[in-house]
Amino acid sequence: MSARKKLAEKFSWTRKHLLGLEELSREEILHILNTADTFTDVSTRSIKKVPALRGRVVVNLFFEDSTRTRTSFSLAASRLSADVIEFSAKVSSISKGETLVDTARNIEAMGVDVIVIRHSAPGAPHYLARCVDVPIVNAGDGAHEHPTQALLDMFTIRQIKGRIDGLKVAIVGDIAHSRVARSNIWGLTKLGAKVIVVGPTTLVPSSMKAMGVEISHNLDEVLGEIDVINMLRVQRERITSNVFPSVEEYTRLFGLNAERMARAKKDLLVMHPGPINRGIELTSEVADGANSAILKQVTNGLAVRMAVLFLVNQAHQGSN
């Protein structure tokens, strides 16, 4: 019996959409990670494909620029043997005034089986899921959630550390504008990690405490106690006011460099969702160093997104 069939017997996945990690249970998150485990070897084969989604069509409906996420979803769908359609809002009827729902319904009418959407408006995937019948996968909605990024982050932590439960994880930087931070917080806390969000007061809202995290405005104070550090990009495109005096000041207080690494745990795991602003969030020495899992995150993104596409399609087929 295959590993995927054994997984299916232990847990019945019923969600045909992946909209966020806030709504998922611990068991559902673990099932996605366990399913991703069964896909990790596909990338190492001479023929990098499995027939799980043969005959299915996946569309990337992206309304924001993306390199890693779009490419990762495209490659994940291709490795599952699905056909992939790349949609760009800049050259579509959206530019002529067509609504998001009309665009999605027209795409659905063409026989698409899964829609992967990235949109600047928080809640856009949730709205779309109420308007179409096909599975919707959230590839990032405004500053709300980015579930597959958090899933691949958790997958990477578990792969390298052997566990998530009991670990101390620091998420550092622009928490206020980060969908990655929110999804990671929901997922990590459900899996038993202690999460500390770190950054200037202007970028770490006190309201984050309601999500079950600790707040710190001093990276050096928490550096020696953490097992994992996830350095976030300062999202200048989402910031509408001066939230810190200068980039140099931010880097001095919250940047990860060799000197700080020397004071951290020897096995501190360094992560970053990308794209990296080298010399701001972290130096090249750290980004390319032995503790860095940044490229491993990219690799693991394929297995995680293959798992998500496989599971939502499975649930949709089971409901028909």
Secondary structure by P-SEA (a helix, b strand, c coil): ccaaaaaaaacccccccccccccccaaaaaaaaaaaaaaccccccccccccccccbbbbbcccccccaaaaaaaaaaaaabbbbbbbbcccccccccccaaaaaaaaaaacccbbbbbbcccaaaaaaaaccccbbbbcccccccaaaaaaaaaaaaaaaccccccbbbbbbccccccaaaaaaaaaaaaabbbbbbbcccccccccccccbbbbbcccccccccccbbbbbccccccccccccccaaaaaacccccaaaaaaccccbbbbbccccccccccccccccccccaaaaaaaaaaaaaaaaaaaaaaaaaaac
